[in-house]
Amino acid sequence: MAGIKFPFKDIVPLLNLSVGLAQRVDENRAESLTILYCNFADFSQDVISASLEQVLRSSDAILHYENHYFFILQYTDKYGATIVKDMFEEFFATYIESSMTSYPIDGEDAETLIDDLQSTISANLSIDLLFLDKDRLK
């Protein structure tokens, strides 16, 4: 098991693709995808890589900017994403700062999902992820 790594600059097109696939496969929009954010600032790259290998599925997308990791989890609602987060916490044996947003509940396109995630992270974790600003993602 292990997710597929993508360059962070591709987060918007990758999210648009993921949403488009979800819409095509499930016209009722019952299936979802969730973006899980995890702050891995306290861990070395070797340990992070080992956790990704152990925790993620081959259908999960991995994007990161410095120590900020974003996982696009296909066919996964927030409950399922919480299980993934719990698996990371078990692997690291510590609390991980995290947040999540889901399609279609929190947004139906990449920009709305990113805006929701950014505002949730800012409000709940007091972390301002300025690199997620729309102008910087173009």
TORFIDREN-272949 format. One line per 2 residues: number of its first residue (from 1); their letters; for each residue x, y, z of C-alpha. Coordinates in steps of 0.05 Angstrom, whole numbers, always signed. Layout:
NUM> A> X:Y:Z | ...
# end
This chain:
1> MA> +0:+0:+0 | +20:+72:-10
3> GI> -11:+133:-41 | +12:+166:-105
5> KF> +53:+230:-97 | +37:+292:-139
7> PF> +70:+360:-141 | +35:+409:-96
9> KD> +25:+458:-154 | -23:+407:-184
11> IV> -73:+408:-126 | -127:+446:-163
13> PL> -127:+405:-227 | -122:+340:-187
15> LN> -181:+361:-144 | -221:+381:-206
17> LS> -205:+312:-236 | -225:+277:-172
19> VG> -291:+315:-167 | -305:+303:-241
21> LA> -294:+228:-231 | -339:+227:-170
23> QR> -394:+263:-208 | -388:+216:-268
25> VD> -389:+152:-227 | -445:+173:-180
27> EN> -498:+218:-208 | -534:+220:-140
29> RA> -471:+249:-108 | -475:+199:-51
31> ES> -402:+179:-60 | -353:+229:-33
33> LT> -280:+245:-30 | -245:+277:+28
35> IL> -184:+321:+32 | -147:+305:+96
37> YC> -95:+355:+120 | -41:+334:+168
39> NF> +15:+375:+198 | +77:+330:+201
41> AD> +125:+385:+226 | +151:+343:+283
43> FS> +174:+284:+241 | +233:+268:+196
45> QD> +222:+254:+122 | +242:+181:+131
47> VI> +190:+170:+185 | +137:+207:+144
49> SA> +152:+163:+83 | +146:+100:+125
51> SL> +78:+124:+151 | +53:+138:+81
53> EQ> +73:+68:+59 | +37:+36:+118
55> VL> -26:+78:+123 | -48:+99:+53
57> RS> -81:+61:-4 | -55:+60:-75
59> SD> -116:+102:-95 | -99:+159:-47
61> AI> -64:+222:-73 | -9:+255:-33
63> LH> +10:+328:-41 | +54:+367:+7
65> YE> +82:+435:+17 | +139:+432:+67
67> NH> +111:+397:+128 | +38:+407:+108
69> YF> +9:+343:+77 | -56:+338:+39
71> FI> -87:+271:+22 | -143:+265:-29
73> LQ> -180:+203:-7 | -227:+177:-61
75> YT> -293:+145:-40 | -280:+166:+31
77> DK> -325:+207:+75 | -303:+245:+138
79> YG> -313:+183:+181 | -265:+144:+136
81> AT> -216:+202:+135 | -217:+203:+211
83> IV> -197:+130:+211 | -138:+147:+166
85> KD> -118:+204:+213 | -124:+157:+273
87> MF> -78:+108:+236 | -26:+163:+228
89> EE> -32:+180:+302 | -23:+107:+320
91> FF> +38:+103:+274 | +70:+165:+304
93> AT> +44:+150:+375 | +22:+223:+383
95> YI> -33:+273:+366 | -29:+300:+295
97> ES> -57:+369:+278 | -107:+355:+223
99> SM> -169:+379:+187 | -213:+355:+130
101> TS> -264:+376:+79 | -308:+332:+36
103> YP> -342:+333:-31 | -401:+345:-40
105> ID> -420:+367:+31 | -368:+422:+38
107> GE> -361:+442:-35 | -371:+418:-105
109> DA> -308:+444:-138 | -234:+451:-123
111> ET> -235:+524:-104 | -293:+517:-55
113> LI> -262:+455:-23 | -194:+490:-15
115> DD> -228:+553:+13 | -267:+510:+63
117> LQ> -205:+472:+84 | -163:+535:+91
119> ST> -216:+569:+135 | -226:+507:+177
121> IS> -151:+500:+189 | -145:+573:+206
123> AN> -204:+571:+255 | -190:+504:+288
125> LS> -114:+500:+287 | -95:+573:+283
127> ID> -51:+558:+223 | -54:+606:+164
129> LL> -37:+568:+101 | -24:+628:+57
131> FL> +4:+583:+2 | -68:+558:-8
133> DK> -91:+627:-31 | -124:+625:-99
135> DR> -75:+672:-132 | -16:+629:-110
137> LK> -47:+564:-137 | -55:+589:-208
# end
